[in-house]
Amino acid sequence: MKIVVDDKIPFIREAMAQIADQVVYRPGRDICPDDLKDADALVIRTRTRCDASLLQGSKVSFIATATIGYDHLDTDYLKQAHIAWTNCPGCNASSVGQYLRSCLLLLEKEKGCDLSQTTVGLVGVGHVGHAVIEAIRPLGVRILLNDPPQAEALLQSGKPATAFLSLEELQARCDIISFHTPLILSGTHPTFHLADEKFFKALRRKPVIINTSRGAVIDNADLLQALQRGCIKDAIIDTWENEPDINLELLHHIYIGTPHIAGYSADGKANATRMALTALCRHFQIPATFQIHAPKLPRKAIPRPDAPEKELALELYNPHADSLKLKAHPDQFEELRGNYPLRREILEMEP
């Protein structure tokens, strides 16, 4: 069996050696039809667009994307071509939760934000949204939820949907609004440019805007204008339109800008790789005997492991480090993302 694999997927090589006879590692953006002519499966991330132009005429019968999102998969074509596929829902949800928690702690520490008096609105309450709730609730913030598809499903089943508020209510009441939706281009509840000029003009409290979902959920040009006009207080952006060719003016106007790494903890990466390979083995009826674990932190990585809880959280992960690198070298967006350093969600250190 031959499998083509994105060479930036972590912790995968030893496991793949147990699964396949032949494994070809390629940069995700460079995977091409010639690579796949005699391949049985493909294991990728978001940088590989899987459609007819890539897959037509290949032997590929299964694709695993080691990511939550799957808008890089042409699912209609895959269905037509009888190519099975899987994503990894929830794999890095707790990593995004850690990112949000650290960002809120920085807003408290550096921007004078009193978290006990802060209302946070979450737009999208799936796997990631729930993980964010668990991560930030202990900080004492008030949390408001918006998820029209879930609210609609509850109402259709005869259950109350009081846990979910309208987007207009979040616009009126929130000090921070954070987006955690998939990118949906059409249908009843599209999310493409959900936050646009109209959205920003309807805000009432000049909130901080956070996006860790998909870049095009927020119109980046309109976000920049909202900052310049004072419609919002600040922004924290991890996912961008037109990555890696991001809006440089926006990058240098916002508080924190990172290269699509909110979900890039080693714990989240290990989860994604494990889920993708488990699905691969299930599809081809291969025993899943591999073990995948996130590496422990070197002792010197955390100089004060006994620091107070909030300080330790920022010792484990401070988004400023990633933001400073991107602002200094925005042309290295892909390199910063592809060669991301070890980051853990828990304090697990080498002996």
C-alpha positions, 0 to 999 in steps of 0.5 A: 500500500502506498500513502502520500502524507503532508510532511508537516504532520507531526508524530506520524512517521514511526506510526506510518512505518507500521501501517504502509509499505510505501510512504511518500512525504511531500509539502502539503502545497506541493502534492500533485497528481503525479504523486497520487497516480498509484497511491491508495490514500492521502493524509493531509492538512488544510494546505492541500486542495482535494478536488478533481484536478488533483485526484482524477485518474488516481487510485486514491480511495481514502483521504484523512485530513488531520484538521477540524476544518474540511473546506479544502476538500471538494466533498461533492467530487469525493462523493462522486468519485467514491473516495471516502474521507474523514476529518478530525472534529475536536482534535485541537479544541482544547488547544484553541481553548488554551489560546483564548485563555492566554489571550484573555489573561494578557488582556487582563494583565496588559490592557486593564481588562477586569475579567470579572466584569467582562462579557464574552460572546462565542459565535459557534459552539461546537467542539471548539466552542465548548472547549473555549467555555471550559478554558475561560469560565474559571477566569470569572467572565460571563459567557453568551452563546450564539449558534443558529444551527444548534438553536434551530435544531433544538426548536425543531425537536421541541426543546427550548433554545434559551442557551443561545442568543441572537447575534444582535444580542451579542453585538449589544452586550459583549466586551469580547466577541470570539468566532468559532464557526466553520466556513459555510458559503451558502445555505440557511446559515452562511458564515462567509464574511459573517463579520463585515462592515454591517456587523461592525457598525451594529456593535454597541460596546466597542468589543475586542474581536477574536478570530480562530475559526476560518479567515473568511468568517471575518472580512479582513478589510472591513475589520481594519476599517472598524479598527481605524474608525474606533468601532472596536477596541482591538483585535486578536487574529489567528486565521486570515483571509488569503493565507499566507498572503495576509493583510499586512496593514491589519497585522500591524494594527491589531493587538495579537496576530498569529499565523494560524496556530491557535490549535497547534499545541503538541497535544492537539497535533497528537490528537489529530494525527492519532484520529487521522491514522485510526480512521485510515486503519479502520478504512483499510481494515489494518490493526491500529497498533501505533502509539502517538504521544506529545513529547514532554517539555524540557526542564528549562522551558518552564523556569517557574513551574510553581508560579501562581496559576495565571502566571503558569498559564502564560509560562506554558503559552504566551501568544505574544511570542508567536505574534512578535515573530509574525509581525517581524517576518510576515513573509514567513507565515508558512514557515512559522506555521510549518516549523512551530515549536513545542507547545504543551497544554499541560505541565508535563516535563522531562525528568 
